[in-house]
Amino acid sequence: MSIFCDWRANRGNPKGQLIMLLFRLAHAARALPSPWWLITAPYLAFYRVSVEWVLGTELRYKTRIGPRLRLFHAHALVVHEGTVIGADCTLRQSTTIGNKSPDGGCPILGDGVDVGANVVILGPVKIGDRAVIGAGSVVVKDVPAGAVVAGNPARIIRDGAEV
Ligand SMILES: CC(C)(COP(=O)(O)OP(=O)(O)OC[C@H]1O[C@@H](n2cnc3c(N)ncnc32)[C@H](O)[C@@H]1OP(=O)(O)O)[C@@H](O)C(=O)NCCC(=O)NCCS
C-alpha cells in the first residue's frame, strides 16, 4: 500500500511522512461514494487547512501521484491537481508545478524524477523517467529520460546517454 511505501521513502523526514500519510488518506477519501461524505468532507477540509495552509504544501488531494514520493523540506510547494507524478520521485522546497494559464495543461513527471529546490515546471510538458531538474530551473519544454537540466529556461547539461 502506498502509505507504507511513502513512509519508508521519507524515513528520517517526519514532515514528509506526515504529509504523504494525510495526502494518501485524502486521495482515497475523495473517491468514496456520497453516503461517506459526512465523514470525508470534514477530513478533506482538515487536509486542506492542515497541509495546505498550516504546513504550506499545496499538494491537492486529487493529484495522481505514484508510490514513494519523497518530499524534502516540504514548504512553499505548489502542485496543480492536474499534474501527474510517477513512482519514486523527489520534490523539494519552493517549487511550483502547474499550468501556464488557468485552462492550460499540466506537467507529467515520469518515474524517478528528481526535482531540485526552487524549481518551476509549467504547462503540458513531459519529464522523462529519472530526469534531474537542477535547483532554480524553469522548465517549459519536455525533458528527455535520464537528462539533467538546469537554468532559466532549463537546458540540458547532461543527457540520458551519459547517466
Ligand atoms: C543540476 C545538478 C543535479 C547538477 O549537478 P552536477 O551534475 O554536479 O553538475 P555540475 O556541478 O558538474 O555542473 C555542470 C554545469 O551545470 C551548471 N549547473 C549546475 N547546477 C545548476 C543549476 N542548478 N542551475 C544552473 N546551472 C547549473 C554548472 O554551473 C556547470 O556549468 P559549466 O559546465 O558551464 O561550468 C545540481 O547542480 C542541482 O541543482 N541539484 C539540485 C539539488 C538541490 O536542489 N538541493 C537542495 C538541497 S536543500
The ligand as an ORCA input file, in Angstrom:
! r2SCAN-3c Opt
* xyz 0 1
  C      21.612     20.072    -11.545
  C      22.553     19.361    -10.603
  C      21.966     17.988    -10.218
  C      23.856     19.169    -11.376
  O      24.824     18.673    -10.521
  P      26.239     18.215    -11.141
  O      25.986     17.044    -12.032
  O      27.181     18.021    -10.017
  O      26.627     19.422    -12.105
  P      27.944     20.336    -12.051
  O      28.079     20.967    -10.725
  O      29.076     19.477    -12.573
  O      27.604     21.460    -13.102
  C      27.581     21.233    -14.505
  C      27.255     22.557    -15.167
  O      25.883     22.881    -14.897
  C      25.808     24.128    -14.185
  N      24.774     23.973    -13.168
  C      24.697     23.004    -12.219
  N      23.597     23.159    -11.490
  C      22.953     24.247    -11.956
  C      21.758     24.891    -11.592
  N      21.001     24.439    -10.598
  N      21.393     25.972    -12.315
  C      22.163     26.426    -13.334
  N      23.303     25.845    -13.725
  C      23.695     24.764    -13.032
  C      27.196     24.336    -13.594
  O      27.458     25.709    -13.392
  C      28.069     23.733    -14.640
  O      28.177     24.644    -15.700
  P      29.575     24.756    -16.552
  O      29.766     23.407    -17.204
  O      29.297     25.860    -17.526
  O      30.643     25.064    -15.566
  C      22.791     20.146     -9.286
  O      23.628     21.257     -9.523
  C      21.495     20.644     -8.669
  O      20.990     21.732     -8.959
  N      20.928     19.823     -7.749
  C      19.729     20.180     -7.022
  C      19.953     19.870     -5.562
  C      19.042     20.679     -4.644
  O      18.044     21.250     -5.027
  N      19.410     20.716     -3.384
  C      18.646     21.423     -2.410
  C      19.014     20.890     -1.049
  S      18.016     21.644      0.187
*
